[in-house]
Amino acid sequence: MYNQSHQSAKHVREQFPHKIDVAVILGSGLGALCDMMDVAIEIPYSEIPNFPIPTVAGHSGRAVIGRIGDKTVLALSGRFHFYEGYSMQQAAFPVWVVRALGIEKLILTNAAGGVNTAYKPGDLMLISDHIKFFDDSPLRGKNEDAFGERFPDMSGVYSKVLRDAARLVAAEQQIELCEGVYFYMPGPQFETPAEIRAIRTLGGDAVGMSTVPEAIAARHCGIEVLGVSCISNMAAGILDQPLTHAEVIETGEKVKDKFSRLVKGVIEQLTIDN
């Protein structure tokens, strides 16, 4: 993975040889942030060596590099999931490319189901922590010592500094912002009502099928992480209606303005070490 990620990073640098300050991985239906960027270059994932290709609607599969304020941003529009048949290492692979590019701040976004009954579709939730009981890990196998130590500490995966910045931006822009625990499930099936009751009992506020493999990889290799969930639907058993991926995409379209303003505002607030 170390060699492959550096091969991928080399290709990106050949297309864009300048310093990149921050990376963003965009979840289902959340690609509108790219419209707020002063775009310098777009690279299809299919052209980047070793990069997987997304197979899910709402994930366009392109790396967009441009400016937001005085920051240079790499926006990865589309991600890879374990349920698509990719390994955990492949799901986390873009994070290692981000590290190989010398980027030290990463914003992870996703569409998630609301487990906390105080939430409603369209809410934005800062991820304060996550729960992952699924047995596989992007770090399983021989440790890549060049990335990080064998047993990384997971007590501070989601940066308090970046969460403080997000709360400040939300207050300034009058964006209602929740904060809670993201519960990772492998999918692709939506959870059962019984599973959602168990997740709520265990302390989960939102549930989804992504983000955590990337967050683990980022923590392992020393990248500072902010996580933002768009509550795209209420989880199974809360409302008397079936769950569909179409609803996820539809909610993403409805909240794209406030979501993009929040992430854009956080990027503008960042302090980048030269």
N, C-alpha and C positions, 0 to 999 in steps of 0.2 A: 504493500500500500504506500509506503514511503516513496519508493522509486516511481510508482505510477502517478502519485499525486504531483511529484515534481515534474514529470513529463507533461502532465496537464497544465501545470502552472507555467511551464516554459512556453507552451503554445499561446496561452493568454498573454504573456509578456511580449511575445513577438507581435501580437496584434495591438497591444496597448502597453508600451514600455514605461509608463509613469507610475508613481506611487498611488496605491489605493488605500483609502483611510478606513473604510467600513464595508462589511458585506451584509446583505439581507437575503434570507431564503424565504420566498413567498409561497404561502399555502394556497389551497383550493380557492379559486375565484378572487384572489387578492393581488393580482398582477397590476392593478391600477397605479401603484406607486411609480411604475416606470413612466407613466404619463407626466409625472411631476419633475422628472429628471431632464436636465440638459444633456441629451444622449450623445456620447462620442462614438460608440461602437456597439454593435450587437453581434454576438457569436452564437450560432446554433449549437446546442449540445452535441449534435451529430458530428460537428467539426472538431470537438475537443477530444484528444486522445484519452481513452480509458473511461470516458464519461458514459454512464447509462443513459437511457432515453425514457422519459416519463410516458406512461400509457394511460393516464387518468385524465378525464375531462377537467378543464380548469387549470392545467399545468402545461404551459406553452413550450417549455423546453428550450430556453435561450438565456444566455448570459448577457446582461445589459450593463454597460459601464458608462457612467456620466457624472454630472455634478448636481449636488443639492446644496445650495448655498456655497460655502467655501470648501466643502468636503467632496472628495472623489469616492463614488459608491459603486460597488459591484452588486447588482441585483440579480439573483438567480431565480428566474421565473419558472417554477416547476421543480418538484423534488421527487425522490424515489422512495418507495415504501416496501416494507417486508412482504406485504400481501400481494404485491405485483410479481413476486417470485425472486426479488433481489435479496441478497444476503444483508445482514445487519451492516457489514463492512461497506457494501455498495450503497446502502441507504445513507451512511455517514460520509461517504467518499468526498463530496464537495467541501466538507469542513476541512479535511486534510489539504485539499487544494487551496482553500482560503489561507490556511496556515503557511503553506509553501509560498504563497504570494506575499507573505509578511504582514498580513492583516491581523490585527489583534482584537478587533471588536466585531461581534456578529449579532444580528437581530434575527431571531427565529420567529416566524409567524405561522399560524395555522387556522383552519376552521375546526371548531370543536362543538361537541354536544354539551348542552347545559345540564349539569347534574344538580347543582345548587338551585333549589326551587325559587330563590330570590332573583335569579337571572332570567333574562328574556332574550329571544332571538334578536340579534343586532347589537347586543352588548359587547364591549371589548374588555378582556380580562388580562391583566398582567400575571404572568406565571411566577409565583413566589417559590414553588418547589414542584417536584413531580413524584409520582409513584409508578414504579415499573416492577411487576412481579413476573413478567414474561421471561423465560429462562435464558434466551440468547442475548448477546451483547456485541456491540461493534468492537469491543476490546478482547473478545475471546480469541484464544490462540497465542502464538508467540508475541510477546510485547515488542512494540516498535519503540526502542529506547530513545530514538531521535525525536519522537513525539512527546513522550512523557514516561513517568514511572509506572511500574507494574500495577500498583494498587492506588489509583488516584482518589483523593478525598472528594466526596460528593456533598459535603455539607453546605457549600455555597455556590451551587451551579449557576444560579440566576443572580446576576450582579445587583447588589443593593444600590450602588451608585447609579447604575443605569435605570433601575426602577424609580429612584428618587427623581431622576431627570424626566422620566415619562410622566410621573404624577404632576410635576411642575408644568410641563407642556399641556397636559390635559386640563389643569386648572386654568391656565392662561387662555386656552381655546374653548373652554366650557364644554369639554368632552367628558361625559360620564365614564368613569373607569372603575371596573371591579378589580379585585386581586384575589387569587386563589391557587389551588393545587390542581395540576393537570395530571390526569390518570391515563397512562398509556395502555392501549389494547391493540393487538396485532391486526385485527380485521381479516378479510374485507367486510365480513358481515357486521351490521350494526349490533350493538349489545342487546341482550334480553332485558326485560324489566327487572328480573331477579338480579342480574349482574349489576344493573344501575343502582338498585337498593343496596347491594353489597359495597359498591364503590362509594356511595354516599356515607355509609357507615364507617368506611375506612378513611374518610377524610377527603375524598376527591370532590372538586367543585366543577370540573369540566372533564370530558373524556374525548380522546382522539387517537388516531392511528399513525401519528408521525412525531417529529420534533425531538423526542427523547433520545433516539440513537444519535442524532446530531449534537444534542446538548452534552451527552456523555463524551463523545469524541472531542468536542470543543473544550470541555473541562480538562480532559486528559492532556491536551496539547497547549493549555495555557491561554486560551482565547476567552475574553470577557463576553458574557452572553446576556442578552435581553430576550425574554420570550413574551409574545403577545398572541392571545387567542381571540378570534372572532367567534362569538357564540352564534352558530349558524342555525341551530335548531335545539329544541329541548329533547333530552335523551329519552330513550324508550320507557314507556309506562307513565311519564309525567303528563303528557297530553294524550287524548284519545284520538290519535291519528297515526298513520304509518310514517316511517322515516324514509326519505329518498335523497339521493345525491343531488338531484335537481334543486331541492330546497336549499342545500348547502351553497350551490352556485348562485342561486337567486338572492340569498341573504348577503353573500359577498358583494354582489352588485349594488345592493341597497346601502351598504355601509362603507363602500369604497372611499367615499370622500373623507369621512371622519377617520377611518383607518389610515389613509394616506397622509392626512394632516398630522396625525399623532406621530407616525414613524418619521415623517419629514422633519417635524419639530424636534424630535429626539436627536436625529442626525445632526441638525444644525447646532444643538447644544453640546455636542461631544467635544471633549478636549483630546486632541490627537498628539501623541509624542512624535517629534521628528527624528 
